[in-house]
Amino acid sequence: MEIIRYAELKAQPWRNGGGVTREVASHPAGASSAPGTGDGGWDWRVSIAEVSKAGDFSAFPGMDRVLTVVEGELLLLSVDGAEHPLEKYRPFRFSGEAAAAGSLPTGDIRDLNVITRNGVFKGYTSIIELSKKRAHPVFGGQLGILLQGQAAVTPGTAGAGQAGVEPADAAPAGTAGAAGTPDGPTTLARYDAVVGSDTDTPEILGRGFLAVVSIDPVSD
């Protein structure tokens, strides 16, 4: 079981000084954005950004984006001249090629970004409310990110052998991680990410909200 600890992720300041980004995971692992391009050769990336000033977003040609406000009240996002008010926990999909800019009418925000290469992968973000009575499994090809509340994760067996789910070795690989205890619950801090698996599938119990990021390969 792999846990990517948010506290261990390196903050990368934006060129325009408007915020910082922490990369949670990418594929191929270790790929980074080339200066001025926004594309360092990776086919997908999951990151969390702190936005403290209005300004333009970096362009990602050939990419698809899903952005979700996870802290703060509102991001007013302009995409190719059309304004979209993005409220907390409401994922929004748009083209990485679009001219995009954000303003902060209610103050600083934090957002979760899922970026995938068109024709190779498709990314999805779902926000779920956790339960102390029913564990939520995180399957292969998924990341479970604790957004709010208190939760713990244990290895389980849910979903083993399910058809249509990516095998364990295709699960997202993070840029930083920590092994959980093999036979007991591991406490999650805010924004920690659990890497999914289809063998000994991690299961999360608690109170609060969880983002489930799914990275699906695109069939030919």
Buried (B, 14 or more C-beta within 10 A) or exposed (E): BBBBBBEEBEEBEBEEEBBBBBBBBBBEEEBEBEEEEBBBEBBBBBBBBBBBEBBBBBBBEEBBBBBBBBBBEBBBBBBEEEEBEBEBBEBBEBBBBBEBBBBBEEEEBBBBBBBBBBEBBBBBBEBBEBEEEEBBBBBBBBBBBBBBBBBBBBBBEBBBEEEEBBEBEBBBBBBBBEEBEEEEBBEBEBBBBBBBBBEBBBBBBBEBBBBBBBBBBEEE
